[in-house]
Amino acid sequence: MPENHNIIIASEFLRQYESKPTRKNYSSILKNYLTTFYPQLNQIKRGDEHTQLLDDISAQYLNQTRNYRNDLQDYRDTITHLAPKTRITKFTVIIRFFEDNEIKFPKRFTRNLIGKESEAISEEFIPKTTDIKRLAEHLPIQVKAITMVLSSSGMRPGEALKLRAQMCFHSLLNNFCIPSLNIPFPPREGCRMYWLFISSFLVIFLLFFQLLQAQLEKVSQLSLINEENNL
């Protein structure tokens, strides 16, 4: 640890990041690293953003005379089972924590420590538009609607599942000249609405789906009325 330098403990390091998920993730990475040398950190429950114990241990760690290079190499040996991208993320956060505390490492060391990203074990296949259309022909109408929305808009599955047919219908009517969906719910922290541009084919399909949905609702209501009359 450099002389005449105020240490940056865990909570001070985490406060730099505005996003709560980022702070939570970075806190978990720091805890995971420091637990290698201070097993008492296992007392912290999973999901806690940070605790006083993590602050105390991070301060103790930085105030000790240690060989940080050896520590990083020892930690690397404990996470060899993780995916390359996960290891890179962990080391990136840890080295950033060191740098905030004026602890620098030679670039060659960090490069060799982190290594390069290896190729995926599974073979990746990116379907073409024609492949998706062929697949969609064999799907139920509801699954087909979600599939076409995802492939055309690029939205996340969780965002698509929050969509409602009536919401899409009004959005399409208002934006018919420029096919797009105006999503009036916060898919991400701090956003109230956002736009997704979609294909003309999807516009026609969603309008058809909306009409079909309305027809199914009428049939369902008539069925309920008939059942009540027969009672």
N, C-alpha and C positions, 0 to 999 in steps of 0.2 A: 504493500500500500504506500503510495507516495506521501512524503512528509508534507505537513502544513496544508492538508486537503481535508475538507469536511466530507464525511462519507455520505453517500446517498443510500439510505436504507430502502427496503422493499416498497413500503407505502409511498415514499417520495418518488421512487422510480415509476411506480404505477400511475401516479397522479398526472403524469405527462400526457397520458392517453385519454382522449375524450370518450371513446367508445367503451361502454361497460363490458360487452363481450370480450373486447381486446384486453382490458384490465384483468378480467377473470381468467382468460387463457394464459396471459403472461404470469399471473400470480401462481397458477398451477405449475407452470414450467419452472419458475424459481424454486417453488417448494420441492418439486421433484428433484431438482439439482442438489439443493442443500440437504435434502433428506439422505443423500448418499453419505454425507459426513456427520449429520446430526439426526439420528433416527427418531429423536423425540418429536420431530415435526410431523410424524405420522398421527399425532394427536389431533391435528387439524382435520376437520371433516371435509370430505370431498364436496366441492361446490362453493366453499367459502372464498370470497374474493381476496381477503387478506386478514390476518389477525395480528395481535400484538406479539405473539410468539414468533411469527415469521419475521417481524421487524427486529425483534431481539436477536434471533439467530443470524439474520443477515448482517447486523451490526457486529456481532461477535466474530463472524466469519471474516469480515473485512478488516477488523482490528487485529486479527492474529497474523503472525508471520508465517505465511504459507507459500508453498510452491504451486501457484495457480495453474501453471501449465500441466503439472502432474495431476492436479485435481480434475481438469478438463479431460485428460486422457483416461483417468480412472472412471469418470462418469460415462465417457463414450463406451467403455467396455460393458456398462450395465444396460445400454439401450441398443445394442447391435441387432436385437430381434425386431426393432421397429422399422417401418418403411423409410426409405431414403428421404422423402419429403418431410416426414415427421421429424427425423433427426436434424435436418437442416433448419427447420423452424425452431426447434429447441435451442440449438447452438447459436442461432442468430439472436435470439432474445437474451441468452446468457452472456454472450460477448458484448451485446449492447449495454447490459447492466454493468459489466466490467468497465467498459469505456466511459460510462457516466461517472465512474469512480476513478477516472484517470489511470486505469490499469490497461495498458496496451500490449498487444501481442504482434509479433511479426506476421506479415501477410502470408508468408509461406507456411507458417505454423497453422494458422486458421484455415488455410486452403486444404492442407493435408488432414487437418482434424475433421473438417466437415466432409471433405471428399466431394465428388461430383455425383449428380443425380443419376442413378442407374435406370436402365430401361424397365418398363413395366413387365411384371411376370406374365400377365394375361395379354393376349393379343387384342388390341383395340380395333373396333370397327365403327366407323361413322357412317350411318345410313344416308343414302341420297334421298332427295324428295320423292323420286319414283318408288323407292323401297318403302317409304313411310305410307304413301298412298295405297300401295298394294297391300300392306299390312292392315291399314285402316278398313279396307273393304271387308275384312273378316272379323271386325270387332263389334261388340254391342254399341248401340247408338250413343250411350252416355260416355263410354270409354273412348269411342271415336272422337267425340267432341273435345275431350280433354287432350287427347293425343294430337289433334290438329291444332289446338290452341298453343300447346307447348312447342310443337315443331315450327309453327309460323311466327310466334311472338318471341320466343326465347325466355319466357318467364319461368320461374322456378315451379316445381310441382306443388309446393305448399301454397303459392300464390294462386295458381290455377284452381285449386280445390276450394278457395274462398270466393271464387266468382259465382254469380248467380245469373241465370238465363235472362231475367228481366233487366239486370244491370248491363249486360252485353247488348241487349236489344236497343235500349235507349242510347247507348254510346254509339252504336253502329248507325242509327238513324241520324244522329247529330253530326256524324263525321263521315258520311257516305262518300263524299268526293275524295277524301284521303283516308283510306281504310285504316282505322286505328281503334284502340280501346282505351277509354279514359277510366282508369281504375281508381275509384274514390275510397280507398282504404289504405292504411299505412303498412306496406309490405316491409319497410325498413324503418329503423328508428329515426324520427325527425321528419319523415315524409308524410304529407297528407294525401297526395294523389300523384299519379304519374301516367305517362302515355306509352302505349305499345303499338307500334305499326305492324300491321298484319297484311296477309295476301288477300287479293280479291276473291279467290276461291274460298278462303275461310269465312269471309263476310257472307257469301251466299249460303255456305253450310250452316253458319250460326243462325242466320235468319230462318232457314229451314228447320233447324233444331228447336228454335223458339216456337215456331208454329206447331211442331210436333208435340212439344212439351205442353202447350196450351190445350191441344186436342186430347192428350192423355189425361190432363187434369179434369176436363169436362166429362170424359168417360168415367173417371173415378168418382166424380160427384154424382153423376146419374146412377151409378151402381149403388152408391150409398143411399140415395133417395129411394130406389127400388127395394133395397133391403129393408128400409124403415117402413115402407108401405106394406110390405109382406108380413111385417110383425103383427 
